[in-house]
Structures are given as structure tokens and as C-alpha cells.
Amino acid sequence: MYLQLDPDIDPAVSQLSRRLGYSALLDDYMSSLAASATLRALSNPTTAIAFHRSNIRLVSGDDNGWCVHWSLVTRRPLAIWRSHEDTVLTVKWLSDDLLLTHGRDNKLHVFRLDDLPLSTDIPTPADSENSGKWRKPWLVASIDVNALNFCSAATLGTNMIAVPGTLDSDTIDVYTLLPTLARPYAAISAGVKTGIVMAIALHADILIAGYESGHVAMYQLQDDGVAQLIYLCKAHSQPVLSVAVHALDATVLSSSADSKIVKHPLVRDPSFLPSSPKSSGIRNSEDENDLSTVSLSTPISTHDIKHTGIASLNLRDDGKIFATACWDGNVRIFLYSNLKLLASFRGGRQDGISCLAFGRTSLDDPEDDNSEEEKIVKEVVSDVTKVVVGNAMRMKAEKKVREKHWLAVGGKDGRVGLWEVY
């Protein structure tokens, strides 16, 4: 693994490389940056990663439907099960013990991961046909969805889920889980030809979508079941692959198969797009090929990173930096405020990378340094001292892991690399 100087960071190196007529100089101009840890269990490409809010656990999914619940303290699996019959597209924690998984088998599941012991046996490729012996967590809910788009599901809290439309891949359906499973918004579309939905995000009452045509759209989810189009921008020349919301900055980032990262305003005013049609699930078929019927919005800024194929874009919870997983196998970390490149390193072995995720930096239950553990040890009687000391050591190890600024990168070799960044 390497931290390399990108041409945008060191223009002198780039200029000399161009003068000599080859790019190998950049490969030699590197410093080593090994991953802090590597999680190994399955050989199938890792396709989705999500950190638990405690920052000491994460879940990964692979392209054969398997999920692994990892402890970052022991670096070993806590549970392994086959969640889907096909590629896992999404893993997201809805709460401390509720996990959403979304697969290419057109299923979306919500599991409860409690203290019930599950298998940690590592399956072989042949076990995919006989995965029944791997006990699954308690299945809380299951929804039949459309997964033909390769588009990840988006969630808001523990109740709202957005996925590509069931009947039309160009549209979006929004489900709620409570008090009962319902679909309050169906077949949301921009009213123009955008191609299939490629990326989705939710924030408050705003739905953000990226499309095959390169468009980025925002909809306001109104109480009457109408999704009002409030922003539409032809941000990219290639399909949009990822969108991320910065709530504090009131902006949205989009990345694409092209080489551009685009920053958009997080629009909340329906009048922002004066001629926007209502998108209540009925497409304007007469005008769907005519973009002149809708006024296109203007993004805040566009940044060309000079590397095509920005497959995944993830924003850290403090909003200061974000990272991208690119088709060339490199992870690139940027400063959010000005989109300046901070670091670039090889995210996997020769097989490349497919997904990434940041751990948490703001923890809800910060522990005092060692005072509580020391107090417990001093107060116990001798016959249970070993147990309490063991618990104190475990708590100290968890605290050490919890406070790290993790970046997890999923490789096509099935490994999950862990880096400590900024």
C-alpha cells in the first residue's frame, strides 16, 4: 500500500514526468503507507461496508451475498451469514442493533443483530449452495425491490428507505417501516429522460438522485405524497455513481464515471426551479425527451481530478474530508471546503477496490481516560479481581480502537483494509 504524490499535489514532479515522457517517475516517487489492519475472511470481492456507531465494529458484504460482522478490537468475525442469493449492494446500520442489507436478488432485509450466537465459520465457494447451516440473525422485515440498477439503497433514520422503482428503473420508490410497511412515494421521476437511477441519498425531507444521463436531481417529499422536483443539473457527461450530503454545509457532492466531482447546493425551496413539474409518480411522457421544458440548475463548483471512474464517494461525519474509490485502484482523500487533494494511495492489491467507508469521529459516549477502569479494579475483592481486570483491559482496548479515525476500503480480493487517517 502506498501514499503517492498526485500530480495535483506536486506540480514539479508532474512537469518533470511530462518532460521525460513517461509516468513511471511518479510510481518511484512514493512513500510507504501500509494499512493498520487487514480483515480477511471471504475470497469474494467486497461490495459494501458500514461502520457501527460504536466505531469498534463493522459489517461487510460481498458479491456472493455473504455478510461478515467484524470486531475491530480482535480483528475477527463476530458472525457470518448469507444474507442474499446474489451480490450485496448495500449494508447500513439503522440503529444499534438493526442492520439493513440490500442485494441483487431483488431483496431488501432488515436484521436484528443481538447477543444471539451466530456461526463464525468461514465458508468455502462450495458452501454457497448449502448456506443453510449458517444461522441468520433475526429477520425483522423484508421487501421485494428492484435491484437491476446496481444502485444502493438510501436510508433516513430507522424508518425511511429509498430504492429504485419496482416497475421502472428510471424512477424511485420510498418506503417507511413504521408503524407498518408502506410506500408513501412511488415512481418518483424528474419528468425528463434521465436514464436509470444510479445513486440515491436522503436528507430530512429531501431526496437526492443521480442518473445514468449524468443528471443530479433533488426532490422535496411533501406531506401529500407528492415528490416535488426542486433541482435538476446536468452535472456529468457520464453516469453518476455516487452522491453524498453535507448537512452542515448545506451542499451535495456527486461523482461519476467521468473524472469530475461536482458540488451542488442542498436546495430546500421548491421555487428554486421555477418550471419544475410535480413528480408524483406520473411521468410527463410527452416531454421526457425534451430537456428544454425544465430549467437546468447550476452547481456551485466542478473539480476535475484527472482520473476517470470515481465509483464510490464517502463523506466523514465531521464534514472536513471525504474519500473516493476510483477505478484505477487508488483511494483519494480530499479536503471538503476547497476539494483539495490531501492524499492518494493504493487501496488494495492488484485486483482493485470497490467500496469504502469512514468510521465515526464524534462519539456519543466518550469515556474518561482510565479513571473508571482503575476505580473498578480498586473496589473489587480479591476473588473476582482477575475478571474485573480482564474487563478493564477489554474496555481499554475498545476505547483505543473507538478513538481512531478509521477508513475502511473493500478490495476485489475479498479483503477489507483499515487505515488511520487525519
N, C-alpha and C positions, 0 to 999 in steps of 0.2 A: 504494500500500500504506500502511496506516495502523495506528498503535498507538493504540487508543482506550481511554478510561477507561470501564471497565464499571461499571454501577450498583452492583455489589457492592464495587468499589474506592472509589468516591467517592459516598457516600450523599447528600451535599449536592446534587450535580448531579442525581441521580435524583429527589430530593424536589422540587427546583425544576422539573424536567421534568414531573413529575406534576401539580404545582400549575398550570403553564401549560397543561397538557392536550395536549401534543404531545411527540414524542420527537426531533424534529429538532435540539433543543438538544444532544443527545448527539453527533449527527453533526458539529456545528460544534466540539464540544469535543474536538478530536483533535490529535495531533501526528504529523508525517510519520515513517514508518518504511519506507524503501524496502528491497527485497531487496538483499543484497550482490551477487547474480548471478542471472541467469535463463538456464536451459538450454532452448534451442529446437531442435527437430528435426522432430517429427511434429505434425500438427494434431489427431490423435485424442485424446480425453480420457485423461489419465494415471491409471492404476488401481492401480499398485503401485510401491513404491520400496524399495530396500535399499542401505545403505552397505557398502562393502568394509571389512574390519577395518583396512586401512591408512589409512582416512579421506581418501584422495585420489581415490577412485573410487566410483561408484555405478552401479546398474542401475535403469532404469525400464521399466515395461511399460504398454501402452495397451489400449484396448478393441477393437482390431482385431488383437491377437495379436503386435504388434511389440515387440521389446525393444531398448533402447539402452544400451550400456556407455559411461559418461561418464568423462572425465578432469576432475577438479575443478581441476587446475592450468591446463590450456589452455581449459577450459570447452567442449571439443569432443568429439564421439563418437569412441570407440576402435573400436567395432564396432556394426553394426546388422543385425539379422536377425529373421525372423518365426518366433517360437517356437511359436505356436499359431494355429489357424484361427478362433479366437474370442477374447473378452476374456481378458486376463491377470489372474488373480485374486491370484497370489502370486509374488513373487520373493524368494529368500532365499539368502544365501551359506552353504554348508555347510562350506567351508574356503577357503583362499586362492585356489584355482582351480576349485572346484566350485560351480556355481550351480544352484539348483532353481527351476523355473518351473512354474506350475500354471494351467491355463486352463479356460475354459468349454467347450472342445471335449472335455471329459472325459479329458484327458491330463495327466499329470504327468511332466516331463522333468528329468533331471539332466545338465547340460552341463559340460564341462571347458573353461574359458577359459584358454588358454595363450598362447604367443607367436605362434601361427599367425595370419597377417594375415587379417582379415575386412573386408568392404566397409563403408565409411562413407558411401556414397551415400544421400542422403535420399530415401525412396520417396514417390511420389505416391499418392493414393487409388486410382488405376487399377492400381498395382503390386501390390496385394493379391491380384489374380487371377493374377499372374505373379511370385511372390516367390522362385522357384527360383534366380534369378541372384544372390540374396543368400545367400552361403555361411553355413551354420550352424556353430557350434562343435561340437566332438566330442561326440556324444551317448553318455553313459556308461550311462544307464538310462532306461527309460520304463515308466510304469504306467498302465493304464486305471483311471480313478477316476470317482466321481460328482461332478459339478460343478453340479448343478441348484440347490444351496443358495445359491450366491454366497458360500460360506464359504471363507476362505483356509485353506491347509494350514498345519499347525504342525510344527516340526522340533525335534529334540533332538540336538545334536552333528552328526555326519556320517552317522548310521546310522538314526535313528528318525524316522518321518513319520506324522502323524495327519491323516486326511481324513474327510469324511462317508462313511457306509456305502455300499457299492456297490449293494446291493439295497434299502436302506431309508434315506431321507434323515433319519429321526429318530435314526439310530444313527451310530456312529463306528468306523472301521477303523484299526488301527495297523500299519504296515509297518516292516520292517527291511531294509536294503540289503545288509548283510554278515553272514555270509560269502556268502550268496546271498539273493536277494529272497524274503522270506517275510512272512506276515501272522499274527503270533503272537496278536493280539487282534482279533476280528471282531464286528461288530454290537453294540458296547457301547451300552447304554441304561440309563436311570435306573429303568426298571420302572414309570414313571407317564407319563401323557400330557403331553409337553412340546412337541410340535410339532417342526419340523425343526431340525437343528443350524445355528446361525448364526455361532458363533465358537469357536475351539479354541486351547488353549495346552498346552505340555508343560514339566514341570519335574521332573528326577530321575525318580522312579517315579510321579509324579502327573500325571494328565490332567485338565485343566480345560475345561469346555464351557459355552457359553451357548446358550440355546434360544429358539425363536420365542415360547414362552409367557411369557418373562421369567425363567425359572429359570436359575440358575447351579449346576452340579454339579461335584464333584470325585471322581475315581476313583483308587484305588491299583492300579497294574499289577503284579500278583503273578507270581511265577516259574512258577506252574502254568497260566498262560494265562487267569486269571480277572481281570477288572477289577472290584474291589470298590468299590461306591458308599460314600463316606465323608462326603460333604457335599452337601446339597441345599437351596437357598434360593430362594424366590420374590422375587428382588431387584427386579424391574422390572415395570411394568404394560404395557410394550411389548416387542417382540423385542429380545434382546440383540444388539448389533452388534460389540462388541469386548471382549476380556479380555486383561489383562496381568499378569505375575507379577513381584513384587518379592522376589527371593530373600533379600536381606539382612534385610529387614523381615518376612519370612515372611507376606506378605499378597498379595492378588489384587485388582485393580481390574476393574470391569465397567462398560460404558457401553451405552446403549440408544437406541431411537427416542424414548424419553421424555426428560426433562430431568435425569435423576439419574445421578450417579457413585457407585457403591457399593464400599466396601472390605470385603473378606472375609478371614477367617483362612486361611492356607495350611495346610490340615489334613493331617496325616500319620498320624493314629491311626484305624484302622478302627472303633474303639469310639466315635468322636465322634458317629456317627449310629447309635444303638442298634438301631433297627429296619430298618436299610438292607438291602435284598435284594442278593444277589450278581448281578452283571451280566456274565455270561459269554457273552453273545450270544443268550440266550433271554429274550424279553420276557415279563413276567407279564401275559398278555393279560386275565386275569380282573380285575386290579386297575388296569389302565392308566388308567382314568378316575377312580380313587378316590385322591386325594392323602392321605386320612386313613390309608392303610396305611403311609406313610412320614413320620417326624417331620421337619418342616422346620427347618433350622438358622437361626440369627440372625446377620446380618452385623455387622461391627464398627461401621460408620457409613454414613450415607447423606447425600450432598451434592446439593442441588438447584441447578443452575447457571442456572435460569430460561430456558433456551434448549433447545427440543426438537431431537432428531435429532443425537446425538453419534456420528457414523459411524465414526470411527477414533480410537483411543487408543494413544499410544506413550510408553513409559517410557524415559528416558535411562539409559545404562548405569551412571551413578554413583548412580542411585536418588533423586536430590534433587528432580527436577522431571519432569513429564510434560505432554504436549500433546494436544489434541483437535482433530480436524477436524469442524466442525459443518455442518449443512445450510444454515445462513444464510450460509455462505461465510467464516466467521471461524475463525481459529486461536486457541485459548485455551491459555495456559500456566499450570500450577498447581504450587504447592509440594506435594510429596508428603506431608510429615509431617502437615499440617493441612488439605489440599485448598484452601488459599487461592489465589485467582486473582491471578496476578502480571502478566499482560499479555493483551491481546486485540487482534488486528489482522486486517485483511483479507488472506486468504491467496491471492487470485487476482484476476482481473479480474471482470467481471460474470457470467461463466459459473459461478463457484463452484469448490469444491475437492472432492477425492475421497479423498486419502490423504496421509499424512505419515510421516516417519521422522527420528530423531535420528542424527547421526554419533556417533563414539566420542569419549569424553573421556579414557579410560585407555588409553594406547598401550603395546604390549608392547616396542617397541624405540625408546625415546626417544633422540634424537640430542643430542650436545653442541652448544652454540650454533653456533659457526663454526669450532671448533678443528680438526676433522677435515678440513674442506674446505681451510682455509688450509695445513695440513700437506701435503696432497696437492699443492697448487699450488706450494709452495716446493720440493718434492723432484723435480719433473719437469724434464726437459731442454727446451730451447727449442723443438725441432721438434714437440713434442706439447703445448706449453703451451696453445694455443687449445682443443684437445679437452678437456683436463683442466679448464680454466677453465669451459668450457661445461657440463661435468658438475657442477662445483661449484655453478654458478648454478642448474642444474636441481634439485640436491639442496636448495639453499637455498629455492627456490620451493616444492618439495614439503613441506619442513619447515614453512614458513609456513602452507600450506593444512592440513597434518596437525594442527596445534595449535589450529585454530579449533573452536569448539563449534557445529557446523552443525545446522540444522534444515531439512530439505527438504520442500517442500509440492507435491504434484501437483495441477495445475489441470485443469479440464474443457476448457480451451482447448489442452491438449497441452503446456503449459509446466511446467517444474519450477523453482520459486523456492527460492533458498538464503538463509537468514537466519543471522546470528551471534547466538546467544542465551546469556546468562548464563555 
